[in-house]
């Protein structure tokens, strides 16, 4: 519960056959900006399907070994579900440079509005800022690209 799985649109950025310990026989690392998350095997197959891997995605070793050669660097990985925040999370203003599940939530809302054309990757960059400014303009809000209380309310964040 302290490290929920990262909902968002990621890419494979690391591959290994020797990640060690309980990660089984293969590791496929994701480009999540706030932690180390991946798809991996396990030496505890009974734990698959449980919240037992600090937010990673466990697979049976035979299954991750099967897909491993097919998966290249940059392969997209879309994780759907309810966005969950770390314990102690506090609402904050979002602006260029911010990272986190709250940025993914914002990006997914902007995509629903048809305003964001980039990935929901948890990185508040130039495309996200442009989409926020456009949304603010459409809503008659100050278009500074900062997601503060009024913009959060308008987006139902």
Long-range contacts (C-beta under 8 A, 24 or more apart in sequence): 1-51, 1-87, 2-54, 2-86, 2-87, 3-35, 3-54, 3-55, 3-86, 4-55, 4-84, 4-85, 4-86, 4-101, 5-37, 5-55, 5-56, 5-57, 5-79, 5-81, 5-84, 6-30, 6-32, 6-34, 6-35, 6-37, 6-55, 6-79, 6-101, 6-104, 6-122, 7-79, 7-80, 7-81, 7-82, 7-83, 7-84, 7-101, 7-104, 8-32, 8-78, 8-79, 8-101, 8-104, 8-107, 8-119, 8-120, 8-121, 8-122, 9-76, 9-77, 9-78, 9-79, 9-119, 9-120, 9-121, 10-37, 10-76, 10-77, 10-78, 10-79, 10-121, 11-73, 11-74, 11-75, 11-76, 11-77, 12-71, 12-72, 12-73, 12-74, 12-75, 12-77, 13-73, 13-74, 14-38, 15-68, 15-71, 15-73, 17-68, 24-58, 24-59, 24-61, 24-64, 25-61, 25-64, 25-65, 26-61, 26-64, 26-65, 26-68, 28-64, 28-68, 28-71, 30-77, 31-121, 32-122, 33-99, 33-100, 33-121, 33-122, 33-123, 34-99, 34-100, 34-101, 34-122, 39-64, 39-77, 40-64, 41-65, 83-108, 91-152, 93-146, 93-147, 93-148, 94-124, 94-146, 94-147, 95-124, 95-129, 95-145, 95-146, 95-147, 96-124, 96-125, 96-126, 96-128, 96-129, 96-145, 97-124, 98-124, 99-123, 99-124, 102-157, 103-128, 105-157, 106-132, 106-147, 106-155, 106-157, 109-155, 109-156, 109-157, 110-135, 110-155, 113-155
